[in-house]
Every structure is written in C-alpha cells, then in structure tokens.
C-alpha cells in the first residue's frame, strides 16, 4: 500500500496542498525509508514550493542523499516561480560543478533567469552549453534563446535564431514583434506581425500592447490608428490595460481629442489610466484640462500617484497656478515621499510661477542631488535672468560628485544668454568641449546662437550656424532672425528669413516672424509675397493665448477676445499703462512695423 502511494506522490500532493498534510507525508517518507528513493525528493521540493515555503524546499534539497536532475530542476523551478533569478543562476552553476547534466527544462529556466536579469553574457554561456548537450533544436530552449536576444535588444541575432527554428508558436512570434517594437524598429515589428497573420496565427494581448507602445514611442499616430482599427475589426477583447495603452499612445502623439474620447468611453479605469490622461493633457499644453481631471479623479475615489502629481505640477507651471501648486506641495508632504522626481517638479513649478526664492529654499534642503536637479535649478535662474547666480550654482555643482552633462551646459548657456553675459557664454562653450569632452549638439548651438543674437552679434551667430556639422533646426534660425529684427541687422536677417521659409514652409509662426522682419525694413513687396503664400496654402497663425491665476481663479485671454467680464476695467488699466509709456515714443528705435495678417496693409505700432 505504501509502495503504491509513494509511486504516485505527485497525485497525492495535488490533493493535499496544506502545509500540515505535506509535513506529515514528509515525515512518513523519512520513517519508511523512501525519502531518498526515486523522485520522492523532487516531488517533496515541488510540493513545498507550491505552498510558497521555499525555506522548507531548500532544506529538503540540502539533505537529499542523491540529487539527480529531477531534484535540481525542482529547486531551480521553485526559485524561478518566486522570481529569484539570481538564485536560479546560482544553483545552475552549482549543478554544473557537481557534474549533473542539465536537460531541456534546466536550460529553459536558466535562460529565462538570464533574460529577467538582462544578463546576455551569462545567457550566451547557457546557450553554448545547451548546444553542447544536444538541445540546439529543442523547441523550448530555442524559444528561450530567442526571448533572451529580443529582451536584450539583440534583434539581428534574434532574427537568426528565429529563422532557424523548425516550429514557431505564438510565444516566439510575440517575442520578435515586441522586441522589434521596443527597439523602435516599427517597420520590422509590423512586418513580423503580418508574417504571423499569413501563417494563420492571431496576435494576442502582448503583441497588441507591443505595437501600441511602439507607436507611442516613435510618434506614429497613423500606425496607431491602424492597430486600433485591427483590434476593433477582430472584436479583440480590450481590457483596462489595452485601453489605457491606447489612451497613452494617443496622448503622447499629441492627439488629445482621441485620447479623451477613448478615456471617456472606457467602462473601467484604474489609477494608471487617469494618470496617463492627466499627463497627456499637461504635455500637450492643456493645463486647465489636466488640473480639472486631477480633481475629477479624486471624486471617483482615486488618490493621485507620482505620475499624476508631476503632471499636475507641470500644468500649474504652464498657467502660473501658484495656489494649487502649493496645495499639491502640501499633499506631497502629507501623503507621499518627496523623492528626486517630485522635488525636481516642485522646483520647476515654483520657479515658473515666479517664486524663485521658494525654489532655491527647496533645493537647499535636499540632501542628495542628481544632475537633473542641478540642471533644473540652473535653468530656473536662467529664465529669471539671473545668469551670475546660475554660473555660481554651476561652479558649486562642479565641486560635488555630480558631473555636468550636456543638458547642464545647455541650461548654463541659456542662462548666460538671457542675462547678456556674452563673454562668459563663449568661454563656457569652449570649456564644455575642451575640458568636459562634450561635443556640441543642436541644442547647444541653438542657445549659443540665441546668446549671440540677443547681444547683436548676428554675424558671429551666422558663422557659428555655418560651422555646424548637424542639420540646423528652425529654433536656430528663428533665434538669429529675432536678433536681426531687434538690432536692425537687415542683411543677415534677410538670409535667415529666406532660410526659414525654404526649410520650414509649413510652420505658421515662421510666416508671422518673417513678415514682421520684412515690414520692419519697409520691404512691402516681400511682405505681400509672404501674405500671398499664406493665402495660397491656407496657412493661418494660431491666435496667441495666455492665462493668469488671481485669487484661485484662472483667467484665459485669446488675442482680440472681448468676452472677459472685466474687459472694461482691463482696458482702463491698459490705458493708464500706455500713458506711462508715452515717453518711449520719442525714441525712433522703438518703432516696430508689424503686419496684420487679417488685413492687407501694414501698420506701424509704436512701443
């Protein structure tokens, strides 16, 4: 009777799953002398592991008189189920040292652990050993090798493994598709998906999530819409995770209206869904919507997390909503741990809302400062025109363990430019290259051109642009043209204006800037030409919009909007300010010629 029982231990342990029953069977095995026989030890290890008693499983393994492949696999699988990948690799190494030959299960679990640890070198060692043991064409080992390459970003190697596989299941196809997607190789991901469909296999949830994530990362809304449409046509079950990914994808791609539509149609939402929508609104400039959604989220019983809090602080900084920003700061102190991310967001919010002293006070009480925190504070000084303070803080940073990076120098140079410290800007631009071995990128050239152009050194700025090896962006030419506009440098300004229209004909703001420059030089034919191009292409400049917070209420203003209830009082205040600025009319340089895009004639506006 006992012999029959011990030969069917697996079925017994599936029936008796509580610790007391397993312990009694364990004792019976020891007393009867069956403990070290056959697969009793491995079955006992697996039984303890299934009830999450890993310590008991290890104790059983340690006292086994004979440890065969079944026992080693049992303890390795036990660690794998707990997610202890390091222990899996550790025991795999011990097994090899004891001379026990691994089998398919051993290699599969070991490769899975290497993938989890992103330890490609160790994974290659395991793969080589699997080939030596004759498992090169094993389906399970091959799938694990494929997943290792894909998760570690070795997609070309993964493709070689994939093409050699004799049988490919959905897991293999999923590994390839998600691997290409996460590497940003969207075309290959779509190609693999189509190949899978041609072989009669349907994409599962993991595949769809990988494709959606890729569309979000590379900003391909068109492909995102195609993936979404495919799921709808196939009646794909879209749970909260899939729908949240779609919301995030549309929001990151700047399609806030589609993200909002998706969000409102969702049957259920979690904190990640709310945070994704709030973040999408904030990052796309819809600060008021982001803050309204933060309040709405709490009315549904969700407590803001770090993502939603950071997004709300970004929204506060965009519209200068200081009162709410302070309230959020209080919430962080009461309910959350003020980590590096939240501290950085708070400093940025206080600075952009005009309380630079509060930003510095918060910065001073933070014990551990990473480069992002230093960069944010340096940028804060720069946007307020305190270039010397920004430079002093930069020098303080160089005396700590935080090493300045490319963003640090971009922030410093921008701060020096806003303060008119041209010589200092030139000096630190050269030091960045000679001492810190940071090669200038487009953002460094942009801030340097802005620095020089603001000070009237437009010829030097133009020569700097021509020295660039990378393609110059529109921000560089706009900075140069603005400098020419402000300092009356017509010859260089004309070159910049033509370059802007040549390289960026679809940018509405470019036409306004170029037209105003030509109007300032009284070149009305060029002004008329810009206007004609705008009419022909149907381009219209988006009206300027601003917002200000007063007594906890946000007031928004759009150009030529007359709907504000206090319009009369606002006009009266503007009239008084105009009277105070009248002495400036005597300065001929204060005349700026602006072109009204809603009219056909230029007008002179005296500042």
Secondary structure by P-SEA (a helix, b strand, c coil): caaaaaaaaaaaaaacccaaaaaaaaaaaaaaccccccaaaaaaaaaaaaacaaaaaaaaaaacccccaaaaaaaaaaaaaacaaaaaaaaaaaaaaacccccaaaaaaaaaaaaaacaaaaaaaaaaaaaaacccccaaaaaaaaaaaaaacaaaaaaaaaaacccccaaaaaaaaaaaaaacaaaaaaaaaaaaaaacccccaaaaaaaaaaaaaaccaaaaaaaaaaaaaacccccaaaaaaaaaaaaaacaaaaaaaaaaacccccaaaaaaaaaaaaaacaaaaaaaaaaaaaaacccccaaaaaaaaaaaaaacaaaaaaaaaaaaaccccccaaaaaaaaaaaaaacaaaaaaaaaaacccccaaaaaaaaaaaaaacaaaaaaaaaaaaaaccccccaaaaaaaaaaaaaacaaaaaaaaaaaacccccccccaaaaaaaaaaaaaacaaaaaaaaaaaccccccaaaaaaaaaaaaaacccaaaaaaaaaaaacccccaaaaaaaaaaaaaacaaaaaaaaaaaaaaaccccccbbbbbbcccbbbbbccccccccaaaaaaaaaaaaaaaacccccccccbbbbbcccccbbbbbcc
